Amino acid sequence: MKSRYVKSVIVYLMAILLLIFGYEALKKSSGRSDLISYSQFLDAVAGNQVKSVTIGDGEIKGEYSTASGGKFRTFAPKDDKLVETLRANKVEIRAEPANNTPWWLVMVNFLPYLLIFLFIFFLMRQAQAGGSQAFSFGRSKAKLYGENKPKVTFEDVAGVEEAKEELQEIVEFLKYPKRFQKLGARIPKGVLLLGPPGAGKTLLGRAIAGEAGVPFFYISGSDFVEMFVGVGASRVRDLFEQAKRSSPCIIFVDEIDAVGRMRGAGLGGGHDEREQTLNQLLVEMDGFEINSGVILIAATNRPDVLDPALLRPGRFDRQVVVDRADVAGRKAILQIHSRGKALGPDVELEVLARRTPGFSGADLENLLNEAALLAARLGKEQIEMSECEEAIDRVVVGPERKSRIITDKEKRITAYHEAGHALVAKLVPNPQEDRHLLSRGELLSRITGLLGGRIAEEVAFQEITTGAENDLKHATEIAHKMVCEYGMSDKLGPVTFGKKREQIFLGRDIVEDRNYSEDIANRIDAEVRAILDGCYAQARELLLANRQKLDRVVEVLLEREVLDGQELDKILQEFDEERVQEASPSAQDPKSSSSNEKTDKQWERFGTESLFGNPFGEGQPQPEGSS
């Protein structure tokens, strides 16, 4: 680096000197045209051809008196009679002081040299920068994870224990290779992390860098591809060359689907460059050359679009699923992200974990950050449970619109709508824990709960509004999947309808193609309608039987505006206790039963039968009001 700098300085100096010499030579050559000898000067004076002269520093500058005019200059030897000769021929005489050049004239004379220097310096810098960019265009943009950066370890990752175990083995192999080699084990060449956005794939990559203690190269899949052909493949080669020099090491490619999409997704154009890049990546991962000690770890949330050649053993030997965490995992994630945050004594992380099903690690981190911002905005010194609950709503549906003016009528309709959802959800079988497998009865419970809001409006106001648009959409989607994907229809049987096909020219985007007749389509519509109508009738029956409970919940909700699950349970419990106290002796007659008991028995029949057969099919009793 130092020798290169010295060479550059020498080149600059030589260029500047050549320009100065050339400039001086140009000045001298331009001045020779008016230079005459001293003898010629004396002859011109004697012939009355000189009008005026200026004498100074051994140089004489003059002006001819002839009609053509003109100027001349000459260099005079020491001549004591020169002034007398000039006066005798009536020549005007001027004199210049010796060495009395003003400073500004010196600067003016030096200015051309300065401008030339700056111009040459700028040109050479531009050429040097352009040359370096041209030569480094095919260089890899991978960043080497330095020791000075803050480390992330596996202790900072929670909720993905299975993935941590798989990756911990990779780290152990890099730290203690002889332990595995003596048993004949081969280090995996590649590990692919699969999972939805925000599940922690990139965080796991950082944790590997912090745990391994070996060089760690990080690059994004989009950093390989450029508009110029061949650049991506060149960057792949350069990346693996750097990795080989630093072996053993880890290369982490984030969002590999940007470069690893299935080949054949286009005919010419920019797709050729991407395919060349992928081909080079395939060769580097498992070609004739052996990349011993170089492990490629990649992350993507679109494994369905990756090329099959990239997924085979020998390239990506392992595929690790990084999924959203369950309740225990969410609690552990909240514990990690709550470090350094002043939580109040009323904050229960387990309650927050149960209230956030489906949240990813990024969502949970954002939740606690939003709670901290809300507490700071209110001037509190600790984060309380109320801020955490409001933060959940902000993450799910966005911030509260306090500026929106709602009329009393709209507020009452909204209260009945939300109370209908909550009350129906309490009355139907509805598991609280996370579930990976859902039975038919649980799906019907979800549909019934979704329809509770619309029915509550109808029961209270004999009118419906547009507020149930999203509820109807989700309810219809669940019913359609029950019939077409889950095989939960007695009339149509355990068959899936709708073939998924991949459009190669759309990058293997998945669309659904109908593989059934119009008759089957009509029967599917009828089955979906039967499920929705049955759940609608059951929800209506539940709310009519518990109308007084609905009114009580609405009254409290209008007063407080917000109710959580515990408060709702308390309201319903207090209502039941009041009814027991007000009950007459006839209420203890075994022949009479409360409307709640009747409703519970009807729902028990409804839910139990739905586990084993279609409750709205032929031969099954239908709830009142269903079609």
Salt bridges, closest charged atoms under 4 A:
ASP34 OD1 - ARG73 NE 3.42
GLU59 OE2 - ARG73 NH1 3.29
GLU92 OE2 - ARG94 NH2 3.30
GLU147 OE1 - LYS151 NZ 3.76
ASP156 OD1 - ARG339 NH1 3.08
GLU161 OE1 - LYS164 NZ 3.65
GLU166 OE1 - ARG318 NH1 3.09
GLU169 OE2 - ARG318 NH2 2.35
GLU172 OE1 - ARG179 NH1 3.50
GLU226 OE2 - LYS141 NZ 3.45
GLU226 OE2 - ARG235 NH1 3.10
ASP238 OD1 - ARG139 NE 3.47
ASP286 OD1 - LYS189 NZ 2.98
ASP286 OD2 - ARG312 NH2 2.82
GLU289 OE1 - LYS244 NZ 2.90
ASP304 OD2 - ARG302 NH2 3.11
ASP307 OD1 - ARG263 NH2 3.15
ASP317 OD1 - ARG186 NH2 3.31
GLU350 OE1 - LYS331 NZ 3.83
GLU350 OE2 - ARG354 NE 3.98
GLU370 OE1 - ARG394 NE 3.29
GLU384 OE1 - LYS380 NZ 3.04
GLU387 OE2 - LYS380 NZ 2.56
GLU389 OE2 - ARG355 NH1 3.71
ASP434 OD2 - ARG330 NH1 2.74
GLU442 OE2 - ARG435 NH1 2.57
GLU457 OE2 - HIS417 ND1 2.64
GLU458 OE2 - ARG540 NH1 3.12
ASP471 OD2 - HIS417 NE2 3.06
ASP471 OD2 - HIS421 NE2 2.89
GLU477 OE1 - HIS474 ND1 3.74
GLU502 OE1 - ARG508 NH2 3.21
ASP509 OD1 - ARG302 NH2 3.74
ASP513 OD2 - ARG501 NE 3.68
GLU518 OE2 - ARG514 NH2 3.23
ASP533 OD2 - ARG529 NE 3.02
ASP551 OD1 - ARG547 NE 3.02
GLU567 OE2 - ARG560 NH1 3.97
ASP569 OD1 - LYS426 NZ 2.80
ASP576 OD1 - LYS549 NZ 3.27
GLU578 OE1 - ARG552 NH2 2.90
GLU582 OE1 - ARG579 NH1 3.16
GLU609 OE1 - ARG605 NH1 3.76
